[in-house]
C-alpha cells in the first residue's frame, strides 16, 4: 500500500468529516437539516447540484465507455448537459418561488402535496415511497462505486471492507451536518472533480507527445469511425439509439436530490447565477471526461484490450497513477471518491427527509417536537444506508444498471408532474396522482419487458405517457379550487423581498 496515496486520502476524508462536524451544531430544526434554511449562496448551490448529479459515472463509466466504443458514447453526455440547462432554466426559479408560497414546502413530496391541497396525504405518501424505493437502489450504486474504487487503488483490502469504509464516511458527515454539510462538501468535491478531470487528460496528451501524436494513435485504433459522433462500437448509430441516449435529459426535471437545490437558494433572482456556473461546470466536466476516454484508448494501446484483467472504467485511475507523484495521484484518486460521495450523501438526505418530513412529520406527536424529528431524520439516514449497503453487497446489478433504472424512475414519476405543476394552472390532484403512478409503473414494466427488444430507454416512454395521462385526467375531472388557482397566481408574482416583509 502506497503510504503517500493513503495520506492524501486521509487528508481528504478528514476535511470532509470536518465540514460535517462544523455544521453539526448549526442545524437546529428540520428546515436547517433538510434545506439549509433556504440560505445557500448561488455558487454553492450550483456546484453542489452538479456534484450531486455526477457520480462515479463521470470519472469511470463515461471514460470507460468512450475508450471501448468511441465518440458515439458522448450522446449521453450531450443529453445530460442539455437536460441540466433546461432544468435550471424552466424549473429552478419557479420551484424556488412556488415551494415557499405552497406552505413553505421543504421537500418535493411536500411541495406536490401542498400545491394540490392533498389533505389526506395520498400524493405525499406515494411520492415518499417512490423516493425511498429508488434511492435505496441509487445509493447502493454509490456504495458499489466506493468499493470498486478503493479496492482498485488499495488492492490489499477486500471489496466489502472498501465499500464499508466509503459508506461509513458518507453516513457520518450526512448524519452530523445535514443539508449544509452536504452542500458545502459537494461544493469542494465539485471543484476537486473539475480539476481532476482536466489535468489527467492534459498530462496524458503531453506524455503521448502532443495532439498530432494523439490523432495518429486514433487512426490506428481498431474500431471503425472511432472519432465519429454518429458511430458507436464500429456500428453506425440509428435514430432510436441517439434518441434513447438524449432522453437522459428528462431525468433532471424530476430528480429529487437535484431539484431540492433549487428550493434552497437564498433568493430566486440568484438562480441565473447558479445556472451559468452550473452549465459551465457540466460542459467542461463532461467534455473532459469524454476526452479521458479518447486519450485513454491511445494511452493503453490496442494490446491492453486483449488482456482479460483490463477494466476500461479504471482508465482515469490508471493514468493518474502513472503520470503523477503519489501524493498528487492520491488527491486525484480522491476526486473519484468525491464524485461518488457527493451523489450518495444528497440521496441519503432526501430519502431521510421523505420519511421524516413527509410521513412522520405530519403527525402531531412528531411535528410538535422538531429536535426529536431531526434526530429521527438522522436515524433514517443510517437505516437507508444500511439497506443500500446490503443491496450493494448482495444485489446482482452492475453500477450503471442501478443508476440507469433509478434515473428513469425519478424522471418519469416526478418530471412530468413538476413541469405541469409549475406551468399549468388547470392541473389538479387527480391528474397529479395519475401522472406519478403512471410514470412509476411504465418505467418498471418497460424496463422488464420492452427495453431489450425495442432499444428504447424506459425514461422516454415513461415521461411522455405520464405527461399525457396527467393532462387527460386533469381535464376529465373538476378544475382545482379557487384557493389553489389563487396560490398559483401568487407564485408567478412572488418576490423574496415581499416575502420577507410579510414574514
N, C-alpha and C positions, 0 to 999 in steps of 0.2 A: 504494500500500500504506500503510495507516494505521500510523504508527510506534508510537503508544501501544498499539494492539492487538498489534503484533508484540512489544513489550517485555513485555506481560503474558504472552504465550506463551513467550517466552524464560525468564522467571522461573519459570513453571510447569515447563517441561521441565528447567531446571537443578535444581529441587527434587527432581523425580522421579529424575534421574540421581544426585543427591547421596545419596538413600536407597540406591540400588543400590551405590554406592561404599562407603557406611558398612558395609554387610553383607558386602562382598567378602571381608574377612579374618576374618569371623565365621562362615563356612561351612567347617568343617574336615573334614567327612565327608559321606557320602551322606544320612544321616538329617537332618543340618542342611540340606543343599542341597535335598532333596526335601520334607521335612516339618517343618523348623524345630526339630528335636529334641523334638517334642511339647511345646513350651513356650509356645504362644501364649495370651495372655490372652483372656477371653471377649468383650471388646468389639472387639478387633482381629479375632478370629475371625468375629464376627457381621457386621461391616461389610465385611470382605474377601470373605466369602461372597456377600453381596448385590451388592457392586460387581462381582465377577467374574461374577455371574449376569446382570446388566443391561448389555447392550452399548449401541450407539448406538440400538438399538430404543427405549430408554426416552425419549430426548430427541428422536428423529427419527421412527422408524417408527410408534410408537403415537400421538403427537400428530397426525401427518400423516393416519393412517387415520381418527381421530376427526373431524378437520376435514372430510374429504371425505364420510364416510358417516354420521357421527352417533354417538350414545352406544352403539349396539349393538356397536361395536367394543371396548367395555370388557370384554366377556366374557372375552377372552383374559387381561386383567389380573386379573380375578377368579379365573380358573383358576390363574394363576401365584402369586397371593398364598396361595390355599388349598394349593397344592402345596408351597410353601416351608414353610408352617407344619406341615403333616403330615410332611414330611421331617425337620424339626427334632424333632418330637415322637416319631416312631416309629423313625427311623434313627440320628440323631446319637449319642445316648448309648450305645446298644447297639453301634454300629460302633466307637466310641472304645474301648470295653472289649474287644470281641471281636478287634479288629485287634492289640491288644497280646498277648492270650492266644494268638492264632494266629500265633506265631513273630515277634511284633513287626513285623507287615506294614506296609510304608511306602506301598504303592500299592494301588489297587483290584484289579488283576490278581493281585498277590501275596497279598492277603487271600483272594480266592476260591481260589487255588491252595493256600494253607496251610490254609484252612478244610476242604478236602476231601482233604488229603494227596495232592495231584496230583504224585506222584513223577516221572512222565515229562514233566511241564510242558505237557501239551496245552492245558489250560484257560488257564493263564497266557499261553501263546503266542497263542492265539486272541483273548483279551481285549486283549492288547497290539496286535495287528494291527488290531482294530476301532477301538481308541482312535486309533491313528496315522491310519487311513483317515478317520474323521470329524473329527478335529481339524485335519487339513490343510484340509478344507472349511470348518470353523468359523473357523479363524484367517484364511483367505482372505476371509471375510465381514468380519472386523475390519479387515483392510488396505484392503478396498474402502471401508469406512466412513471410514477415515483420509483416503483420497484425496478422497472426496466432501466431507468436512467442511472440510479445509484449502483445497481449491480454491474452495469456496463463500465462505470467509472471505477468502482471498487469491487472487482470480481471476487475478492476474498469473502464477501458477505453473501448470504443467501438472498434469494428473491423475496421471501417472506419477511426477513428482517429489514431489508431495504425499503419495502413497501410500508412496513410498520413505522420506521423512523420518519419517513416523509409524512405519513398520516398523523403521527403524534405532534409533529411541529405545527402542522396546519390546524389541528384541533386546539392546541394550546393558545395560539395568538387570536384565533377566532373566538374562542371561549372567553378570553380575558377582555378584549377591547371592543368587540362588536364591529359595527359598520365603519366607524372612523379608523379603527386599526386596519380593517380590510382595505379601505380606500387608500390610506397612506402607504401601506406595504405594497399595494398594487401600483401605486404611483412610482415608487422607487424601482419596483420589479419591471415596470413598463420601460423605464429608462435603461435599465440593465439589459433587457431583451433587445432593445433597439440598437444599443452599442454592439452587443454580441453579434447580432445578425448582419451588421455592416462590416465589422472588422475581419471576421473569419473569411468571407469570400474575397475581400480585397487582398488579404495576406496570401491566400491560395493562388490568386491570379499572379501576384508578384513572384511567388515561388515557382510557378509554371513558366515564367519568362515573359509575361505580358499578354495583352489581348490578342495579338496576332497568333501567338502560340496556342492560345485557347481556341481560336477559330479553327486552326489546323487540327487540333485534337477533336473538335466536334465533327469535322469531315471524316475522321477515321472511326467514329462511333458506329457500332454495328446495327443501330436502329435507323431504319429509313425515315427521312424527314425529322430527325431528332430536334431540330431547332424551329420546326414549323408549328405554329399555334393551332393549326387545324388537323394535326396528326397526333395520334396517341398510341404508343407502343408499336409503331410501324404500320398502323392502320388509319386510314382517313376517317375523321370523325363525322358522324351524321348529325342532323338537326336535333334529334332526340337526346343524343349523348351530351351535346353542348347545352341544351335547354335544362337537362337534369342537373348539371353542374352549376349553372347560373341560378337555379331555383334555390340554392342555399341562401340567397339574398333574402328570401321571405322569412327566414328564421328570426331575423333581427326584430321584426315588429312585435314578436311575442315572447322574446327571451327574458324571463323574469329578472335574472341577475344582471342584465344589461339595462333594461328599461327602468329599473329601480334607481339607477344612477341619474336618470333624467329628473326623477322626483326629488332628489336630494340636493340639487344645485341651489345655491342661496338666492338667486334671482333669475327669473325666466329670461330676462333680457341678456343674460350672460351665456345663454345656450349657444349663440352664434360663435362665441369664442371657443367654447368646447368643441363645437362641430368642426371648426377649422383645424384645431390642434389634433383632434381625433382622426380626421381624414388624412392629414399629413403623415401622422404616425402609421396608420394602417397601410397606406400606399407604399411608403418606404419599407416597412417591415415585410409586407408580402412580396414586394419586388426583390428584396434582398434574399428572402427565403427561397424564392424560385431560382435566383442566381446561385445559391449554395448548391442546389441540385444539379444545375447545368455545369458548374465548375467541378463539382464532385465527381461527375462521370469521367472527366478527363483526368482528374487528380488520382483516382484509384486505378484507372485503366480497365480495359475490357477483360483482362485475365481475372481480376478480382471477382467479377460477376459469376465466374465458374466455380468459385470456392463456396462450398455449402455453408460455411460458417459466416460468410459475409452477410451483413444486415444493412441494407441501403438506408434505413432510418437512423443509423448511427453515424452518418457521414459528417454531420456537424461536430459531433464529439471526436471523431477520428481526426479531422483536420485541425480542430482546436488543440488537441493533444500533441499533434505532430509539429505544429507551426509556432507554438508559443511556449515560453518558460512555464514550468509547473505552477507557479503561484498565479500567473495570469490565466493559464488554462483552467485552473480551479475556479476562478471568477467567471470565466466563460461557461464552464460546466454548470455553475450556479444559475446561469441565465436559463438553462433548460428547466431546472427546478422552479425558477421564478415563473416560467410560463405555466407550469402545471399548478403550482400553489396559488397563483393569482386567480385561477379559474375555480379551483376546488373550494377555496375559502369563501368566495362570493356565493357559490352554490349552497354550501352548508348553511350560511347565514339566512339565505332566502328560504330554504327548506325549513329551518327552525322557526322563522317568523310566520310561515304558513300554518304551523301547528299552534304556536303560542298566541299570536295576534289574531289570526283569522278563525280559530276554532275555540281555544280555551279562553282567549281574551274577551269573548262575547258573553261569558258567564260572569255574573256579579261578583261571585266569591274570588275570582281571579282579577277582574278589571279594577276592583277596589284596592288591590294591593300591587301597585306597579313594580316595586322592587322584587317582590316574590315572583311575579310573572317574568321579570328579566332573568332571574336565576333559573326558572323553568326553561326559558329560551336557551340558556347555556347548556342545560342538561340535554335538551333535544339535539343540540349540535353534536354532542358526544354520541347519542343514540343513533342518529342518522349516519354519522361517520363509521360507527361500528358495523351497521348494516351494509354500508358501501364497501368496507374492508372485507367483509365476508363474501359479498358478491364478487369482488375483485379476486379473492383467493380461489373461489370455487366455481365462479361463472365461466362459461366456455367462450364467450365472445371476445374478439380482439378489441383493442383500444378504439380504432377507427369505427368499428361496427357499433360500439356503445355510443360514441359521440354522435354518429350519424342518426341513430334511432331517436335519441333524446332531443336532438336539434329539430328533427322533423316533428316530433310530438309537441314540443312547445310552440313551434312556428305555426302549426296548423290549428292547435287548440286555442291559442290566445291571439295570434297575429290578426286574423280577420276581425275578431271582436274588438281589438284595440283600435283598428282603423275606423270601424263603424261607430264605436263609442265616442271617438274624438271628432268625427266629421259628419255624422248623420243624426239629426235631431229626432227623427221618427223611429229610430231603433228602440226596442222595448225589451223587457225582461224575458219574454218568451223567445224572442229571436236570439238573445244572448245565450240562454240555456241551450237552445238548439244548435247554435254555432259551435260552442265549446265542446259539446258532446259529439257532434258530427266530426269535427276536426280530429278529436282524440281517437274515435273509432275508425275513421278512414285510414289514419296512419297505421294503426295496428293491423287492420285487415289487409291493406295494400302491401305492407311490408311482408306479411305472412304468405300471401297468395299471388301477388301480381308483380312485385318489383323485379324479381328474377326473370320473368317471362316477357315483361314489357320494356325493361331497361329504364323505366321512369322512376325517379326518386320519389318516395311516398309523400314528401313535403308538398310537392307541386299539386297533385290531385287533392290532398287533404286541405290545403289552403283555399283552393278555388271552390271546392264543394262547400266548405264551411262558410265561406263568404256568401255564396248564393243562398244557402239554407238560412243564414241569419237574416238576409233581406226578405226572402219569401215569407218566412214565418212572421216577421215583424209586420209586414203588410197585410197578412191574413188575420192578424189579431188586433185588439184595440190599441189605439195610439197611447203613448206614455202620458202620465198625468201632467197637469199644468205645472206642478211643482218641479218635476223632472225637466220639463221643457224650459222653465224659467232658469233653473240651475245651469242648463246647457248654455243659454244665452249669457248668463253671468260669467261663465268660464271664458267665453270669447272676448269679453271686455276686461278681464281681470288684470290688475297690475299689482306688483308687490307692495308698492307704496300705499295703495288704498287698503290692502290687507293689513298692513302694519298700523295704519291709522285706526281701522276698525277694531283691531286687537287691543 
